[in-house]
Every structure is written in structure tokens, then in C-alpha cells.
Amino acid sequence: MKSNVNRALIFQGGGSLGAYEAGVYNAIKESLSELFKIEGRDNEPLFHIVSGTSIGSINAAILVENYNKGK
């Protein structure tokens, strides 16, 4: 059953927050990936929308680029 829910990930700007955001994303990714695997939703994207400002936009671009390379 396909869900009508969209998940967004918005990264904040501000220098040192970039490293913090990377760690938080990694923890969220591990938790959601495990949950999706248990629920049989392995092919579903973790986030439908990824955006950010300043360093957050760089993190968002890196995340999306790496996701696209994995396909």
C-alpha cells in the first residue's frame, strides 16, 4: 500500500551546524532504513524533499547526489 505522506528534510545554515547535521542525518537514516526494512518498504525514499540554506544547502546537495549515485 502506497502512502500519501511526504517526508521533508530541511538543513539549517550556520557554519559548525553542518557537521552536526551530518551526524543527525546519519542517525535518522539508520533508524528509518531499519524501520522501512522491517515494514517491507526498502524501495521507498527516506525523504521526498531535501533542502537547506547556506551550509545546509551544501549538505542537501551532497546527500541528494550520493543518493542518486546509488540508483
N, CA, C and O atoms as a Tripos MOL2 file, in Angstrom:
@<TRIPOS>MOLECULE
protein
  284   283    71     0     0
PROTEIN
NO_CHARGES

@<TRIPOS>ATOM
      1 N           0.8420   -1.1770    0.0000 N.3       1 MET1
      2 CA          0.0000    0.0000    0.0000 C.3       1 MET1
      3 C           0.8890    1.2430    0.0000 C.2       1 MET1
      4 O           1.7620    1.3960    0.8540 O.2       1 MET1
      5 N           0.6590    2.1030   -0.9440 N.am      2 LYS2
      6 CA          1.4550    3.3200   -1.0670 C.3       2 LYS2
      7 C           0.8950    4.4010   -0.1550 C.2       2 LYS2
      8 O          -0.3110    4.6440   -0.1050 O.2       2 LYS2
      9 N           1.8150    5.0450    0.5670 N.am      3 SER3
     10 CA          1.4280    6.0960    1.4950 C.3       3 SER3
     11 C           1.3540    7.4400    0.7720 C.2       3 SER3
     12 O           2.1200    7.6890   -0.1600 O.2       3 SER3
     13 N           0.4480    8.2930    1.1930 N.am      4 ASN4
     14 CA          0.3390    9.6380    0.6390 C.3       4 ASN4
     15 C           1.1380   10.6510    1.4480 C.2       4 ASN4
     16 O           0.9730   11.8590    1.2740 O.2       4 ASN4
     17 N           1.9960   10.1660    2.3250 N.am      5 VAL5
     18 CA          2.7990   11.0180    3.1880 C.3       5 VAL5
     19 C           4.1180   11.3460    2.5030 C.2       5 VAL5
     20 O           4.7760   10.4630    1.9530 O.2       5 VAL5
     21 N           4.4990   12.6160    2.5380 N.am      6 ASN6
     22 CA          5.8130   13.0370    2.0490 C.3       6 ASN6
     23 C           6.6400   13.5020    3.2330 C.2       6 ASN6
     24 O           6.1730   14.2750    4.0710 O.2       6 ASN6
     25 N           7.8720   13.0220    3.2900 N.am      7 ARG7
     26 CA          8.7910   13.4360    4.3500 C.3       7 ARG7
     27 C           9.7830   14.4270    3.7740 C.2       7 ARG7
     28 O          10.3420   14.2110    2.6990 O.2       7 ARG7
     29 N           9.9970   15.5180    4.5020 N.am      8 ALA8
     30 CA         10.9490   16.5490    4.0720 C.3       8 ALA8
     31 C          12.0960   16.6170    5.0760 C.2       8 ALA8
     32 O          11.9000   16.4490    6.2790 O.2       8 ALA8
     33 N          13.2860   16.8640    4.5580 N.am      9 LEU9
     34 CA         14.4630   17.0740    5.3840 C.3       9 LEU9
     35 C          15.0140   18.4470    5.0300 C.2       9 LEU9
     36 O          15.4230   18.6870    3.8940 O.2       9 LEU9
     37 N          15.0210   19.3410    6.0000 N.am     10 ILE10
     38 CA         15.4860   20.7080    5.7800 C.3      10 ILE10
     39 C          16.7100   20.9400    6.6510 C.2      10 ILE10
     40 O          16.6370   20.8410    7.8760 O.2      10 ILE10
     41 N          17.8350   21.2480    6.0160 N.am     11 PHE11
     42 CA         19.0710   21.5210    6.7370 C.3      11 PHE11
     43 C          19.1990   23.0220    6.9890 C.2      11 PHE11
     44 O          18.8890   23.8390    6.1210 O.2      11 PHE11
     45 N          19.6520   23.3650    8.1670 N.am     12 GLN12
     46 CA         19.8340   24.7410    8.5940 C.3      12 GLN12
     47 C          21.2250   25.2310    8.1980 C.2      12 GLN12
     48 O          22.1380   24.4260    8.0080 O.2      12 GLN12
     49 N          21.3840   26.5250    8.0760 N.am     13 GLY13
     50 CA         22.6870   27.1030    7.8010 C.3      13 GLY13
     51 C          23.4070   27.4670    9.0770 C.2      13 GLY13
     52 O          22.8300   27.4320   10.1640 O.2      13 GLY13
     53 N          24.6700   27.8170    8.9390 N.am     14 GLY14
     54 CA         25.4300   28.2880   10.0880 C.3      14 GLY14
     55 C          26.6470   27.4600   10.4050 C.2      14 GLY14
     56 O          26.6580   26.7190   11.3870 O.2      14 GLY14
     57 N          27.6740   27.5750    9.5880 N.am     15 GLY15
     58 CA         29.0000   27.0080    9.8290 C.3      15 GLY15
     59 C          29.0680   25.6530   10.4900 C.2      15 GLY15
     60 O          28.9200   24.6270    9.8250 O.2      15 GLY15
     61 N          29.2920   25.6370   11.8060 N.am     16 SER16
     62 CA         29.5490   24.3810   12.5160 C.3      16 SER16
     63 C          28.3290   23.4590   12.5640 C.2      16 SER16
     64 O          28.4650   22.2700   12.8550 O.2      16 SER16
     65 N          27.1560   23.9890   12.2850 N.am     17 LEU17
     66 CA         25.9630   23.1390   12.2570 C.3      17 LEU17
     67 C          26.0490   22.0990   11.1460 C.2      17 LEU17
     68 O          25.3920   21.0600   11.2190 O.2      17 LEU17
     69 N          26.8430   22.3640   10.1340 N.am     18 GLY18
     70 CA         26.9860   21.4210    9.0210 C.3      18 GLY18
     71 C          27.4400   20.0550    9.4850 C.2      18 GLY18
     72 O          26.8800   19.0430    9.0620 O.2      18 GLY18
     73 N          28.4520   20.0020   10.3550 N.am     19 ALA19
     74 CA         28.9480   18.7300   10.8710 C.3      19 ALA19
     75 C          27.9060   18.0710   11.7750 C.2      19 ALA19
     76 O          27.7120   16.8570   11.7220 O.2      19 ALA19
     77 N          27.2460   18.8650   12.5910 N.am     20 TYR20
     78 CA         26.2020   18.3500   13.4780 C.3      20 TYR20
     79 C          25.0720   17.7270   12.6470 C.2      20 TYR20
     80 O          24.5970   16.6330   12.9510 O.2      20 TYR20
     81 N          24.6560   18.4300   11.6070 N.am     21 GLU21
     82 CA         23.5650   17.9380   10.7550 C.3      21 GLU21
     83 C          23.9290   16.6090   10.1040 C.2      21 GLU21
     84 O          23.0810   15.7290    9.9620 O.2      21 GLU21
     85 N          25.1860   16.4660    9.7120 N.am     22 ALA22
     86 CA         25.6210   15.2200    9.0780 C.3      22 ALA22
     87 C          25.4650   14.0540   10.0530 C.2      22 ALA22
     88 O          25.0210   12.9750    9.6610 O.2      22 ALA22
     89 N          25.8250   14.2610   11.3050 N.am     23 GLY23
     90 CA         25.6820   13.2070   12.3110 C.3      23 GLY23
     91 C          24.2350   12.8730   12.6060 C.2      23 GLY23
     92 O          23.8720   11.7030   12.7340 O.2      23 GLY23
     93 N          23.4110   13.9000   12.7130 N.am     24 VAL24
     94 CA         21.9880   13.6830   12.9770 C.3      24 VAL24
     95 C          21.3490   12.9520   11.7950 C.2      24 VAL24
     96 O          20.5580   12.0290   11.9870 O.2      24 VAL24
     97 N          21.6910   13.3640   10.5840 N.am     25 TYR25
     98 CA         21.1440   12.6800    9.4030 C.3      25 TYR25
     99 C          21.5220   11.2030    9.4210 C.2      25 TYR25
    100 O          20.6880   10.3430    9.1360 O.2      25 TYR25
    101 N          22.7690   10.9070    9.7540 N.am     26 ASN26
    102 CA         23.2240    9.5170    9.7720 C.3      26 ASN26
    103 C          22.3930    8.6910   10.7570 C.2      26 ASN26
    104 O          22.0150    7.5610   10.4460 O.2      26 ASN26
    105 N          22.1080    9.2360   11.9270 N.am     27 ALA27
    106 CA         21.2940    8.5270   12.9200 C.3      27 ALA27
    107 C          19.8600    8.3260   12.4200 C.2      27 ALA27
    108 O          19.2870    7.2480   12.5790 O.2      27 ALA27
    109 N          19.2920    9.3620   11.8190 N.am     28 ILE28
    110 CA         17.9310    9.2520   11.2830 C.3      28 ILE28
    111 C          17.8920    8.2210   10.1650 C.2      28 ILE28
    112 O          16.9730    7.4040   10.0990 O.2      28 ILE28
    113 N          18.8820    8.2580    9.2940 N.am     29 LYS29
    114 CA         18.9420    7.3230    8.1640 C.3      29 LYS29
    115 C          18.9930    5.8820    8.6510 C.2      29 LYS29
    116 O          18.2840    5.0240    8.1250 O.2      29 LYS29
    117 N          19.8220    5.6110    9.6480 N.am     30 GLU30
    118 CA         19.9210    4.2470   10.1790 C.3      30 GLU30
    119 C          18.5910    3.7840   10.7590 C.2      30 GLU30
    120 O          18.1630    2.6580   10.5030 O.2      30 GLU30
    121 N          17.9330    4.6390   11.5370 N.am     31 SER31
    122 CA         16.6570    4.2770   12.1570 C.3      31 SER31
    123 C          15.5620    4.0620   11.1190 C.2      31 SER31
    124 O          14.8430    3.0640   11.1650 O.2      31 SER31
    125 N          15.4370    5.0020   10.1830 N.am     32 LEU32
    126 CA         14.3930    4.8690    9.1600 C.3      32 LEU32
    127 C          14.6550    3.6860    8.2400 C.2      32 LEU32
    128 O          13.7210    2.9780    7.8630 O.2      32 LEU32
    129 N          15.9020    3.4670    7.8770 N.am     33 SER33
    130 CA         16.2370    2.3340    6.9940 C.3      33 SER33
    131 C          15.8490    1.0160    7.6490 C.2      33 SER33
    132 O          15.2880    0.1310    7.0030 O.2      33 SER33
    133 N          16.1520    0.8930    8.9290 N.am     34 GLU34
    134 CA         15.8050   -0.3230    9.6590 C.3      34 GLU34
    135 C          14.2910   -0.4980    9.7290 C.2      34 GLU34
    136 O          13.7790   -1.5940    9.5020 O.2      34 GLU34
    137 N          13.5780    0.5800   10.0410 N.am     35 LEU35
    138 CA         12.1190    0.5220   10.1120 C.3      35 LEU35
    139 C          11.5240    0.1520    8.7600 C.2      35 LEU35
    140 O          10.6390   -0.7010    8.6860 O.2      35 LEU35
    141 N          11.9990    0.7820    7.6940 N.am     36 PHE36
    142 CA         11.4750    0.5010    6.3580 C.3      36 PHE36
    143 C          11.7450   -0.9400    5.9550 C.2      36 PHE36
    144 O          10.9080   -1.5660    5.3050 O.2      36 PHE36
    145 N          12.8930   -1.4700    6.3290 N.am     37 LYS37
    146 CA         13.2200   -2.8580    6.0060 C.3      37 LYS37
    147 C          12.2480   -3.7950    6.7170 C.2      37 LYS37
    148 O          11.7520   -4.7460    6.1130 O.2      37 LYS37
    149 N          11.9730   -3.5360    7.9890 N.am     38 ILE38
    150 CA         11.0340   -4.3550    8.7560 C.3      38 ILE38
    151 C           9.6460   -4.3040    8.1380 C.2      38 ILE38
    152 O           8.9490   -5.3160    8.0800 O.2      38 ILE38
    153 N           9.2430   -3.1130    7.6730 N.am     39 GLU39
    154 CA          7.9050   -2.9350    7.1010 C.3      39 GLU39
    155 C           7.8220   -3.3120    5.6260 C.2      39 GLU39
    156 O           6.7480   -3.2220    5.0300 O.2      39 GLU39
    157 N           8.9380   -3.7320    5.0260 N.am     40 GLY40
    158 CA          8.9360   -4.1260    3.6180 C.3      40 GLY40
    159 C           8.8750   -2.9530    2.6580 C.2      40 GLY40
    160 O           8.3740   -3.0890    1.5420 O.2      40 GLY40
    161 N           9.3830   -1.7960    3.0840 N.am     41 ARG41
    162 CA          9.3520   -0.5910    2.2450 C.3      41 ARG41
    163 C          10.7710   -0.1940    1.8280 C.2      41 ARG41
    164 O          11.1040    0.9900    1.7930 O.2      41 ARG41
    165 N          11.6030   -1.1900    1.5120 N.am     42 ASP42
    166 CA         13.0110   -0.9490    1.1780 C.3      42 ASP42
    167 C          13.2000    0.0040    0.0050 C.2      42 ASP42
    168 O          14.1820    0.7470   -0.0310 O.2      42 ASP42
    169 N          12.2840   -0.0020   -0.9460 N.am     43 ASN43
    170 CA         12.4380    0.8120   -2.1570 C.3      43 ASN43
    171 C          11.9130    2.2410   -2.0030 C.2      43 ASN43
    172 O          12.0720    3.0620   -2.9060 O.2      43 ASN43
    173 N          11.3030    2.5300   -0.8880 N.am     44 GLU44
    174 CA         10.7410    3.8650   -0.6560 C.3      44 GLU44
    175 C          11.8460    4.8360   -0.2360 C.2      44 GLU44
    176 O          12.6810    4.4890    0.6000 O.2      44 GLU44
    177 N          11.8650    6.0380   -0.7970 N.am     45 PRO45
    178 CA         12.8920    7.0020   -0.3740 C.3      45 PRO45
    179 C          12.6730    7.4260    1.0790 C.2      45 PRO45
    180 O          11.5390    7.5150    1.5510 O.2      45 PRO45
    181 N          13.7800    7.6840    1.7770 N.am     46 LEU46
    182 CA         13.6670    8.1310    3.1610 C.3      46 LEU46
    183 C          13.0300    9.5070    3.2370 C.2      46 LEU46
    184 O          12.2140    9.7820    4.1170 O.2      46 LEU46
    185 N          13.4170   10.3770    2.2930 N.am     47 PHE47
    186 CA         12.8760   11.7330    2.2490 C.3      47 PHE47
    187 C          12.4840   12.0590    0.8210 C.2      47 PHE47
    188 O          13.2230   11.7550   -0.1160 O.2      47 PHE47
    189 N          11.3290   12.6750    0.6540 N.am     48 HIS48
    190 CA         10.8510   13.0660   -0.6680 C.3      48 HIS48
    191 C          11.3430   14.4580   -1.0460 C.2      48 HIS48
    192 O          11.4830   14.7750   -2.2270 O.2      48 HIS48
    193 N          11.6010   15.2810   -0.0440 N.am     49 ILE49
    194 CA         12.0590   16.6540   -0.2630 C.3      49 ILE49
    195 C          13.2860   16.8840    0.6080 C.2      49 ILE49
    196 O          13.2630   16.6090    1.8080 O.2      49 ILE49
    197 N          14.3570   17.3880    0.0010 N.am     50 VAL50
    198 CA         15.5810   17.7130    0.7370 C.3      50 VAL50
    199 C          15.9900   19.1220    0.3440 C.2      50 VAL50
    200 O          16.1270   19.4340   -0.8390 O.2      50 VAL50
    201 N          16.1840   19.9800    1.3580 N.am     51 SER51
    202 CA         16.5220   21.3710    1.0980 C.3      51 SER51
    203 C          17.3860   21.8970    2.2290 C.2      51 SER51
    204 O          17.5740   21.2310    3.2470 O.2      51 SER51
    205 N          17.9080   23.1020    2.0380 N.am     52 GLY52
    206 CA         18.7070   23.7080    3.0910 C.3      52 GLY52
    207 C          19.1330   25.1070    2.7060 C.2      52 GLY52
    208 O          18.9010   25.5580    1.5840 O.2      52 GLY52
    209 N          19.7600   25.7890    3.6540 N.am     53 THR53
    210 CA         20.2860   27.1180    3.4110 C.3      53 THR53
    211 C          21.7380   27.1550    3.8670 C.2      53 THR53
    212 O          22.1060   26.5000    4.8430 O.2      53 THR53
    213 N          22.5590   27.9210    3.1600 N.am     54 SER54
    214 CA         23.9770   28.0700    3.4880 C.3      54 SER54
    215 C          24.6500   26.7020    3.5270 C.2      54 SER54
    216 O          24.5600   25.9630    2.5470 O.2      54 SER54
    217 N          25.3190   26.3350    4.6190 N.am     55 ILE55
    218 CA         25.9800   25.0310    4.7000 C.3      55 ILE55
    219 C          24.9590   23.9050    4.5800 C.2      55 ILE55
    220 O          25.2850   22.8120    4.1180 O.2      55 ILE55
    221 N          23.7300   24.1720    4.9940 N.am     56 GLY56
    222 CA         22.6760   23.1710    4.8700 C.3      56 GLY56
    223 C          22.3630   22.8330    3.4220 C.2      56 GLY56
    224 O          22.0390   21.6880    3.1080 O.2      56 GLY56
    225 N          22.4560   23.8200    2.5370 N.am     57 SER57
    226 CA         22.2130   23.5400    1.1140 C.3      57 SER57
    227 C          23.3370   22.6900    0.5370 C.2      57 SER57
    228 O          23.1030   21.8650   -0.3470 O.2      57 SER57
    229 N          24.5500   22.8870    1.0300 N.am     58 ILE58
    230 CA         25.6650   22.0510    0.5860 C.3      58 ILE58
    231 C          25.4570   20.6160    1.0670 C.2      58 ILE58
    232 O          25.6370   19.6670    0.3040 O.2      58 ILE58
    233 N          25.0750   20.4630    2.3370 N.am     59 ASN59
    234 CA         24.7750   19.1220    2.8550 C.3      59 ASN59
    235 C          23.6490   18.4660    2.0550 C.2      59 ASN59
    236 O          23.7290   17.2820    1.7250 O.2      59 ASN59
    237 N          22.6090   19.2260    1.7460 N.am     60 ALA60
    238 CA         21.4840   18.6850    0.9830 C.3      60 ALA60
    239 C          21.9410   18.2370   -0.4070 C.2      60 ALA60
    240 O          21.5410   17.1720   -0.8780 O.2      60 ALA60
    241 N          22.7710   19.0420   -1.0590 N.am     61 ALA61
    242 CA         23.2560   18.6950   -2.3920 C.3      61 ALA61
    243 C          24.1080   17.4300   -2.3500 C.2      61 ALA61
    244 O          23.9800   16.5670   -3.2180 O.2      61 ALA61
    245 N          24.9670   17.3150   -1.3570 N.am     62 ILE62
    246 CA         25.8100   16.1210   -1.2160 C.3      62 ILE62
    247 C          24.9480   14.8900   -0.9640 C.2      62 ILE62
    248 O          25.1820   13.8340   -1.5520 O.2      62 ILE62
    249 N          23.9650   15.0230   -0.1020 N.am     63 LEU63
    250 CA         23.0880   13.9030    0.2150 C.3      63 LEU63
    251 C          22.3320   13.4310   -1.0270 C.2      63 LEU63
    252 O          22.2900   12.2340   -1.3120 O.2      63 LEU63
    253 N          21.7410   14.3630   -1.7600 N.am     64 VAL64
    254 CA         20.9660   14.0020   -2.9520 C.3      64 VAL64
    255 C          21.8770   13.4090   -4.0300 C.2      64 VAL64
    256 O          21.5030   12.4410   -4.6920 O.2      64 VAL64
    257 N          23.0560   13.9760   -4.2060 N.am     65 GLU65
    258 CA         23.9960   13.4510   -5.2060 C.3      65 GLU65
    259 C          24.3910   12.0150   -4.8690 C.2      65 GLU65
    260 O          24.4170   11.1580   -5.7520 O.2      65 GLU65
    261 N          24.6950   11.7480   -3.6110 N.am     66 ASN66
    262 CA         25.0740   10.3910   -3.2150 C.3      66 ASN66
    263 C          23.9040    9.4330   -3.3380 C.2      66 ASN66
    264 O          24.0980    8.2700   -3.6920 O.2      66 ASN66
    265 N          22.6980    9.8910   -3.0550 N.am     67 TYR67
    266 CA         21.5130    9.0540   -3.2180 C.3      67 TYR67
    267 C          21.3270    8.6930   -4.6930 C.2      67 TYR67
    268 O          21.0500    7.5420   -5.0280 O.2      67 TYR67
    269 N          21.4830    9.6900   -5.5700 N.am     68 ASN68
    270 CA         21.3130    9.4390   -6.9990 C.3      68 ASN68
    271 C          22.3870    8.5110   -7.5550 C.2      68 ASN68
    272 O          22.1100    7.7320   -8.4670 O.2      68 ASN68
    273 N          23.6030    8.5780   -7.0280 N.am     69 LYS69
    274 CA         24.6730    7.6810   -7.4690 C.3      69 LYS69
    275 C          24.3750    6.2430   -7.0960 C.2      69 LYS69
    276 O          24.7960    5.3190   -7.7930 O.2      69 LYS69
    277 N          23.6460    6.0410   -5.9910 N.am     70 GLY70
    278 CA         23.3340    4.7050   -5.5290 C.3      70 GLY70
    279 C          22.2550    4.0160   -6.3420 C.2      70 GLY70
    280 O          22.0380    2.8140   -6.1890 O.2      70 GLY70
    281 N          21.5800    4.7530   -7.1960 N.am     71 LYS71
    282 CA         20.4970    4.1720   -8.0110 C.3      71 LYS71
    283 C          21.0200    3.5690   -9.2710 C.2      71 LYS71
    284 O          20.2480    3.0380  -10.0690 O.2      71 LYS71
@<TRIPOS>BOND
     1     1     2 1
     2     2     3 1
     3     3     4 2
     4     3     5 am
     5     5     6 1
     6     6     7 1
     7     7     8 2
     8     7     9 am
     9     9    10 1
    10    10    11 1
    11    11    12 2
    12    11    13 am
    13    13    14 1
    14    14    15 1
    15    15    16 2
    16    15    17 am
    17    17    18 1
    18    18    19 1
    19    19    20 2
    20    19    21 am
    21    21    22 1
    22    22    23 1
    23    23    24 2
    24    23    25 am
    25    25    26 1
    26    26    27 1
    27    27    28 2
    28    27    29 am
    29    29    30 1
    30    30    31 1
    31    31    32 2
    32    31    33 am
    33    33    34 1
    34    34    35 1
    35    35    36 2
    36    35    37 am
    37    37    38 1
    38    38    39 1
    39    39    40 2
    40    39    41 am
    41    41    42 1
    42    42    43 1
    43    43    44 2
    44    43    45 am
    45    45    46 1
    46    46    47 1
    47    47    48 2
    48    47    49 am
    49    49    50 1
    50    50    51 1
    51    51    52 2
    52    51    53 am
    53    53    54 1
    54    54    55 1
    55    55    56 2
    56    55    57 am
    57    57    58 1
    58    58    59 1
    59    59    60 2
    60    59    61 am
    61    61    62 1
    62    62    63 1
    63    63    64 2
    64    63    65 am
    65    65    66 1
    66    66    67 1
    67    67    68 2
    68    67    69 am
    69    69    70 1
    70    70    71 1
    71    71    72 2
    72    71    73 am
    73    73    74 1
    74    74    75 1
    75    75    76 2
    76    75    77 am
    77    77    78 1
    78    78    79 1
    79    79    80 2
    80    79    81 am
    81    81    82 1
    82    82    83 1
    83    83    84 2
    84    83    85 am
    85    85    86 1
    86    86    87 1
    87    87    88 2
    88    87    89 am
    89    89    90 1
    90    90    91 1
    91    91    92 2
    92    91    93 am
    93    93    94 1
    94    94    95 1
    95    95    96 2
    96    95    97 am
    97    97    98 1
    98    98    99 1
    99    99   100 2
   100    99   101 am
   101   101   102 1
   102   102   103 1
   103   103   104 2
   104   103   105 am
   105   105   106 1
   106   106   107 1
   107   107   108 2
   108   107   109 am
   109   109   110 1
   110   110   111 1
   111   111   112 2
   112   111   113 am
   113   113   114 1
   114   114   115 1
   115   115   116 2
   116   115   117 am
   117   117   118 1
   118   118   119 1
   119   119   120 2
   120   119   121 am
   121   121   122 1
   122   122   123 1
   123   123   124 2
   124   123   125 am
   125   125   126 1
   126   126   127 1
   127   127   128 2
   128   127   129 am
   129   129   130 1
   130   130   131 1
   131   131   132 2
   132   131   133 am
   133   133   134 1
   134   134   135 1
   135   135   136 2
   136   135   137 am
   137   137   138 1
   138   138   139 1
   139   139   140 2
   140   139   141 am
   141   141   142 1
   142   142   143 1
   143   143   144 2
   144   143   145 am
   145   145   146 1
   146   146   147 1
   147   147   148 2
   148   147   149 am
   149   149   150 1
   150   150   151 1
   151   151   152 2
   152   151   153 am
   153   153   154 1
   154   154   155 1
   155   155   156 2
   156   155   157 am
   157   157   158 1
   158   158   159 1
   159   159   160 2
   160   159   161 am
   161   161   162 1
   162   162   163 1
   163   163   164 2
   164   163   165 am
   165   165   166 1
   166   166   167 1
   167   167   168 2
   168   167   169 am
   169   169   170 1
   170   170   171 1
   171   171   172 2
   172   171   173 am
   173   173   174 1
   174   174   175 1
   175   175   176 2
   176   175   177 am
   177   177   178 1
   178   178   179 1
   179   179   180 2
   180   179   181 am
   181   181   182 1
   182   182   183 1
   183   183   184 2
   184   183   185 am
   185   185   186 1
   186   186   187 1
   187   187   188 2
   188   187   189 am
   189   189   190 1
   190   190   191 1
   191   191   192 2
   192   191   193 am
   193   193   194 1
   194   194   195 1
   195   195   196 2
   196   195   197 am
   197   197   198 1
   198   198   199 1
   199   199   200 2
   200   199   201 am
   201   201   202 1
   202   202   203 1
   203   203   204 2
   204   203   205 am
   205   205   206 1
   206   206   207 1
   207   207   208 2
   208   207   209 am
   209   209   210 1
   210   210   211 1
   211   211   212 2
   212   211   213 am
   213   213   214 1
   214   214   215 1
   215   215   216 2
   216   215   217 am
   217   217   218 1
   218   218   219 1
   219   219   220 2
   220   219   221 am
   221   221   222 1
   222   222   223 1
   223   223   224 2
   224   223   225 am
   225   225   226 1
   226   226   227 1
   227   227   228 2
   228   227   229 am
   229   229   230 1
   230   230   231 1
   231   231   232 2
   232   231   233 am
   233   233   234 1
   234   234   235 1
   235   235   236 2
   236   235   237 am
   237   237   238 1
   238   238   239 1
   239   239   240 2
   240   239   241 am
   241   241   242 1
   242   242   243 1
   243   243   244 2
   244   243   245 am
   245   245   246 1
   246   246   247 1
   247   247   248 2
   248   247   249 am
   249   249   250 1
   250   250   251 1
   251   251   252 2
   252   251   253 am
   253   253   254 1
   254   254   255 1
   255   255   256 2
   256   255   257 am
   257   257   258 1
   258   258   259 1
   259   259   260 2
   260   259   261 am
   261   261   262 1
   262   262   263 1
   263   263   264 2
   264   263   265 am
   265   265   266 1
   266   266   267 1
   267   267   268 2
   268   267   269 am
   269   269   270 1
   270   270   271 1
   271   271   272 2
   272   271   273 am
   273   273   274 1
   274   274   275 1
   275   275   276 2
   276   275   277 am
   277   277   278 1
   278   278   279 1
   279   279   280 2
   280   279   281 am
   281   281   282 1
   282   282   283 1
   283   283   284 2
@<TRIPOS>SUBSTRUCTURE
     1 MET1         2 RESIDUE 1 A MET
     2 LYS2         6 RESIDUE 1 A LYS
     3 SER3        10 RESIDUE 1 A SER
     4 ASN4        14 RESIDUE 1 A ASN
     5 VAL5        18 RESIDUE 1 A VAL
     6 ASN6        22 RESIDUE 1 A ASN
     7 ARG7        26 RESIDUE 1 A ARG
     8 ALA8        30 RESIDUE 1 A ALA
     9 LEU9        34 RESIDUE 1 A LEU
    10 ILE10       38 RESIDUE 1 A ILE
    11 PHE11       42 RESIDUE 1 A PHE
    12 GLN12       46 RESIDUE 1 A GLN
    13 GLY13       50 RESIDUE 1 A GLY
    14 GLY14       54 RESIDUE 1 A GLY
    15 GLY15       58 RESIDUE 1 A GLY
    16 SER16       62 RESIDUE 1 A SER
    17 LEU17       66 RESIDUE 1 A LEU
    18 GLY18       70 RESIDUE 1 A GLY
    19 ALA19       74 RESIDUE 1 A ALA
    20 TYR20       78 RESIDUE 1 A TYR
    21 GLU21       82 RESIDUE 1 A GLU
    22 ALA22       86 RESIDUE 1 A ALA
    23 GLY23       90 RESIDUE 1 A GLY
    24 VAL24       94 RESIDUE 1 A VAL
    25 TYR25       98 RESIDUE 1 A TYR
    26 ASN26      102 RESIDUE 1 A ASN
    27 ALA27      106 RESIDUE 1 A ALA
    28 ILE28      110 RESIDUE 1 A ILE
    29 LYS29      114 RESIDUE 1 A LYS
    30 GLU30      118 RESIDUE 1 A GLU
    31 SER31      122 RESIDUE 1 A SER
    32 LEU32      126 RESIDUE 1 A LEU
    33 SER33      130 RESIDUE 1 A SER
    34 GLU34      134 RESIDUE 1 A GLU
    35 LEU35      138 RESIDUE 1 A LEU
    36 PHE36      142 RESIDUE 1 A PHE
    37 LYS37      146 RESIDUE 1 A LYS
    38 ILE38      150 RESIDUE 1 A ILE
    39 GLU39      154 RESIDUE 1 A GLU
    40 GLY40      158 RESIDUE 1 A GLY
    41 ARG41      162 RESIDUE 1 A ARG
    42 ASP42      166 RESIDUE 1 A ASP
    43 ASN43      170 RESIDUE 1 A ASN
    44 GLU44      174 RESIDUE 1 A GLU
    45 PRO45      178 RESIDUE 1 A PRO
    46 LEU46      182 RESIDUE 1 A LEU
    47 PHE47      186 RESIDUE 1 A PHE
    48 HIS48      190 RESIDUE 1 A HIS
    49 ILE49      194 RESIDUE 1 A ILE
    50 VAL50      198 RESIDUE 1 A VAL
    51 SER51      202 RESIDUE 1 A SER
    52 GLY52      206 RESIDUE 1 A GLY
    53 THR53      210 RESIDUE 1 A THR
    54 SER54      214 RESIDUE 1 A SER
    55 ILE55      218 RESIDUE 1 A ILE
    56 GLY56      222 RESIDUE 1 A GLY
    57 SER57      226 RESIDUE 1 A SER
    58 ILE58      230 RESIDUE 1 A ILE
    59 ASN59      234 RESIDUE 1 A ASN
    60 ALA60      238 RESIDUE 1 A ALA
    61 ALA61      242 RESIDUE 1 A ALA
    62 ILE62      246 RESIDUE 1 A ILE
    63 LEU63      250 RESIDUE 1 A LEU
    64 VAL64      254 RESIDUE 1 A VAL
    65 GLU65      258 RESIDUE 1 A GLU
    66 ASN66      262 RESIDUE 1 A ASN
    67 TYR67      266 RESIDUE 1 A TYR
    68 ASN68      270 RESIDUE 1 A ASN
    69 LYS69      274 RESIDUE 1 A LYS
    70 GLY70      278 RESIDUE 1 A GLY
    71 LYS71      282 RESIDUE 1 A LYS
